[in-house]
Amino acid sequence: MAEKWKKTALLVIDMQKDFILPGSPWQLNGAEAIVPNVVKAVEVARQRGVLVVWVVREHDPFGRDIELFRRDLFRGEKPGPVIKGSAGSELVDGLMIHEQDYKLVKARFSAFFATNLRSFLQRAGVDSLVVVGIQTPNCVRQTVFDAVALDYASVSVIVDATAAASPEVHAGKFSYACSVPPAEVFAKFELFDW
């Protein structure tokens, strides 16, 4: 069993203040509720020796690196969301990057798009992924689909440590996700089962 965990990485996606805290620019309803389960998933991963990868957004103050459809968020008097070095780009309270962890900055939905994640995981000997974080229909789903397309042996999502704008959207995206990759590659389970 210990050998399995050496080849596994936990991807923690977008658990940042600007996405989670009430009143924040991109607050996702339901995100705050999953924080305790994400904290627990990280604790379990560390106990097992699983590599923890923090996938975050940190944007240029002028929004030059963000999706075209979101650039208007950076044109007003208020600063845009998750600007590099801002309080909003920090991880939500209860989550902390440790020295042995890896931090990956992305500018799009998928943690694999235009990043070094794939090569980093290959060098680390990782062939299996467990995903937690937000948001299910965007960053979580796109990262999972790309991982399956990149032939990771196992891609799992902890459903009670991920969230979407509503429970219906969250549940619907997992129904869809499970019908696409083969069952032996993609799995969904609750934190208690991990």
N, C-alpha and C positions, 0 to 999 in steps of 0.2 A: 504494500500500500504506500509506503514512504516514497518508493521510486516513482509512483504515479504523480505525487504532488510536486516532485522536482521538475516534472515536465509540464506543469500547469501554471498559468498566470491568471490572476484576478484583475480584470479591467474595471476600474471605478470611474464611471463616466460623468463628467460635468456636475459634480457635487459642490458647486460654488455658491457663495452667498447671493450673487445677483440672480440666480435661478431659483433659490430656495426660500430666502427670507421674505416675510410678509412686506409688501410695499416695494419690493425690489423691482428693477426694470423689466426683468423677464421672469418674474415669479411664476412658478408652475404649481397650480393647485395639486395637492397630494404629495409634493416632493418632501415637504417638511416631515410628513408622517413616516416616510421610509428611512429617515436618517438613523434611528436606532438599529434597524436591520442592516443597513450598510456598515455601520460601526461594528456590529457583531460579525458580519461577513469578513471584514478586514481582520478582526481579531482571530477568527478561525483560520483564515489564510496564513497569518503569521505563525500561529501555533503549529501548523502543518508544514511550514517551510515553503509555502507557495509564494512566488514572486508577485508583488503588488505593483500594478501600473496605474498611476493616476493620470487619467486623460482629461485635460482641461482646455478651455478656450481662454486665450489672453490676446485681446485685439489691440491694434494700433489705435491711438487716441482719435485719429481722423477716420477710422473705419475702412482704411484702404485695403485691408486683408480679409474683409468679411464678404459674405455672399452679396451679390449685387442687389437682390431683393430686400436686403436689410440695411443698406447704406443710409437710408433716410433716418435711421436711429441715431446717426452721428452728425446730423446736420443742424440740430437745434441748439439751444443755449445750454441744455443739460448735457453732461458727458454721456457717451454711449455706454452700453453694458460691457461687463468683463474686460475692462481696459487693463492692459498689463501694468502691474504694480498697484492697482486700485484695491480698496477694501473689498469691493464686490467680486473681484477675481479670486479672492482667497477661498480656501475650502471652508465649508460650514463648520461651526463649532462641533467638536467631537471627533473630527477627522484630521489626521496629521500625517504628513509624509515623513517616513523614517529614512535613515541613511541608506539602507539596503533596498529601498523602493526605487521606482523609476517614474519620473514625471515626463509626460508627453504633451506637448502643446499642439492643438489642431485648430484649423480654421474652417472646417466644414463638418458635416454630420458624422461621417465615418472617421474612426480613429486611424484607419489605414490610408485614407486619401491624402496624398502629398505629404506623408510623414515617413519617418524611419521605423515605424512600429514593427513591420514585418521582419526587417533585417535584424532589429534588436532582439526580437523573440527567437528568431532562428539561432542567433549567436548564443542565446541563453539556453538553447535546447528545448524550448517550449513547443509542444504540439497540441495542447489542450487549453481551452479558455473558459473561464467563468466570468459572466458579465453582470454588473450591478450599476445602478445609477439612473440618470434621466436623459432624455425623455424617450419613452418606449417607441413611439411611431417615427422618431427621427434618428437621433444619434445611436440609441441602443440597437434599433432594428438595422440601420445601415451598417453598423460595425459588425453585427452578427452575420448579415448577408455576405459582407466582404470576407469575413473569416471563413465561412463555408466555401465561398468561391476560391479562396486561397488554399483549400484542402487541409485545414486544421482537422486533426483526428476527432476532436470532440469540441463542441461549442455549446455551453450551457448558460442559461439565464436564471437567476434567482428572482422569481416573479414577485415576491414580497419585499424585495430590495431594489425594485425598479418602479417607476411611476410615469403616468401620462397626465394630461389635463383633466381627465375624468376616468373613473373605474371602467366605464364602457369602452373608451378608446384603448385603455391599457389591455383589457381582456381581448378585445377585437384584434389588436395587433399580434398578440401571441397566438390566437387561433390561426391567423394568416401565416405567421412565421413557421408554425409547426407543419403546415401543409407543403411548404416549399422544400427545405432540405430533407434528406433522408433521416428517418427517426434515429438511426444509429449514430448520426453525426450531431444532430441538434436535440437538446433536452431542455425542459423547463421544470423547475422544482422550487419548493419553498425553502427558506433558510434552514428550518429545522431538519430537512432531509439532506442537507449538505454536510 
